[in-house]
Amino acid sequence: MRRMILAATLAGAVIVFAVVLAVSGESRPPRDPPRAAASTIGVDQQRSDPRNVVFDIATVRTFNILLGEAEAAALNANPTAEVYVQGAVEIDGERFDPIGVRYKGFFGVLRACFVDGRQVCPKLSWKLRFDEYDPSLRYEGLKRLNFHAMNGDEAQMREILTYEVFRDAGVVAPRSVYARLELNGEPLGLFTLTEDIDDVFIADRFRDRGRGVLYKEIWPGNVDTLWAFQETLTDAIARGPLDPSGIEDFSEAVNAAASNEARYDILLEQLQEPDDIFRYLAADRLTDNWDGIVAWYCVPECLNHNYFWYQDGISGGFTLIPWDVEHSWRGVSPIRTFYQMPDWDELQRSCRTRKVFWDLDARAPHCDPVLQALVTQGWERYIEASRSLMRETISLDAMHERVDRLAALIAEHVTADEHGPGERTWRAAVKMLYGEIDARWEYIDAKIEDWDASGEVPGDG
């Protein structure tokens, strides 16, 4: 049981299973979209921050959370319970009241911030829910705000930079900016404000206006494999009609496939846009988002986390969405360097489990049949997506300029943050971040050059 709780501490995942459709020699019937109920999305929900007030990267806005003594005491009596208390928030002189207020992180970063009931993190992440008590209450069309404490990122930039690269690659991904938090007027410090992946988000991003199904942490082929705290498949449905048949059919097909080629064909058939998965991989691997889809922790079943799938309500196609990307931009990857975990394309490595942090068992990414199929059958498309991202869309110099701009934007706020890393530590971490970005560029560039020189797929021969 201790291991299960530790595993869940990994970054907020509670669900992971599988996704794919059956293979046979006969032609397959067209994919059915999910059975959609009548839309519950109103006009105000169809745009997420339409005026770019909330997610303006050039502005560090202040949010003053207001809690009464009784509500604050109730929240702190059981801070990891993820139960909202009633409060209010002041933003630009406007008060929103009543709203739900709680600490954020589930069994991931939040649970890790407490040892024997004592808070050990300098800051806690927060979540505000505007429609908790009044279903019609919104802030710039938004129902929820997520404030992330950045405790594990002394450079204070990784989450924002990584989501930007995903969006550069053409991936549907949340926006993330900076914010200052106060509690009853007392400063809590600098946070990232990251867009919630909910019905507002999907209504804004997808042509079906959010009438499909949003799943949290469901991976093709693992529908019957659950995290310790998940009880049923429908627990993974974050939005949409309670009809998981699409993901079940997808998963059955993957499990029935007898080869990497068959699994690859099924995966591409099920995606809303087949190129999206390669654009996702290009951004995911360039930023070294090592705690996402390539991270397989075994508790005891081996599962990955920190992503969503959205099944379009019109076409039935699936789109992969990144989430919780703060473990990124590590030139020297902690998981590969210190624990000798293979990268996703190292197909010759063993599938035995190995110990990583917190005494967890983990497994090489290529041992997952879907990732292995993407490497062996889709390597050229991945390389071309990486080439396009790094040489046409966003250059290394442009990445350095982004770091420069963010550093100039937040310098005064980092200095004033009594709960942050401190100016000296922060500046040293930013300097290191430039080198880490350079190292990732060189790492992926080498794979592009290897492909250009040899045309060989990892594992050939």
Helices and strands as residue ranges (DSSP letters): H 2-8, G 43-45, E 61-66, H 69-77, E 85-91, E 94-103, H 109-112, E 114-115, E 118-119, E 126-129, E 144-148, H 158-168, E 176-183, E 186-194, H 199-205, E 213-216, G 233-236, E 237-239, H 245-256, H 260-270, H 274-286, E 296-298, E 302-303, E 307-311, E 318-322, H 334-337, E 354-355, G 357-359, E 361-363, G 365-367, H 369-388, I 389-393, H 396-416, H 423-454
